[in-house]
């Protein structure tokens, strides 16, 4: 049993080192992506603004569509039936 604990302790240290290495690599990649994005925005500000507006419109449209897909359609159908019966 003691051997298993010492082996797992060593593995934990190695996995922590691997995790730290992975995090450092990810941070470097994200930093490079941010730098590239900032450079592109500075070179083409109008295109960047158009892309941002398009993305905002897409998110807004998706949010609006999600609200319309709820139970509101059945409520409208029931209201029109009661209006027709009168």
N, C-alpha and C positions, 0 to 999 in steps of 0.2 A: 504494500500500500504506500509506503514512504517513497518508493521509486516512482510511482505514478504521479504523486504530488510534485516531486521535483521536476519531472519531465514536463508536466503541464505548466509549471511555473516558468520554465524556460521558453516554452511555446508561447506563453502569454507575452513575455518580453519581446520575442521576435515578431509576434503579430502586432504589438504596439508600435514597434519600429516600422513595420510595413505600413501600418495605418498612417503614421506620421509622414512617411515618404509619399504615400498616396495623396495625403492632404496637401503637402508642399507642391506636388506636381499639379494638382487641381488648382491651387491658388495661382501658380505661375501661368497656367493655361487661361484662367479667367482674367488675370491681369493683362495678358497679351491680347485677349479678345476685346477687353475694354479699351486698350490703347488703339487697336485697329479700328474700333467703332468710332472713337473720338476723332481719329484722323480722317475717316471717311466723312463724318458729319461736318468737319471743318472744311473739307474740300468740296462737298456737295450739300450745302445747307438746305436748299429748296427741295431736293430729292428726299433728304432726311425728314423734313417737315411733312412732305406728302406721304411718306411711308408711315410716320407716326399717326397722321390723321386717318389713314386707311385702316391701321390697326385698331384705333379707337372706335372707328365706325363699325368694324367687324365685331368687336367685343360688345358694343352697344346693341347692335342688331341681334347678336346671339342672346343677350340678356333679355331683350324685348320679346324675342321668339319664345324663350323659355317661360316667360310670364304668360304668354298667350296659349301655351300648350297645357296649362293647368286645367282645373275643372271649370273654368269660366265658360267654355263652349256649351256645356250641358246646362248651365244656368241660363244662358241666352236662349237656348232651345226651349226650355221650360217657360221662360217669360213670353216667347213668341206664341206658344201654345195657349197660354192663359189669355193673351191679348186677342187671339183669333176666336176663342170661345165667347167672348163678350159681345 
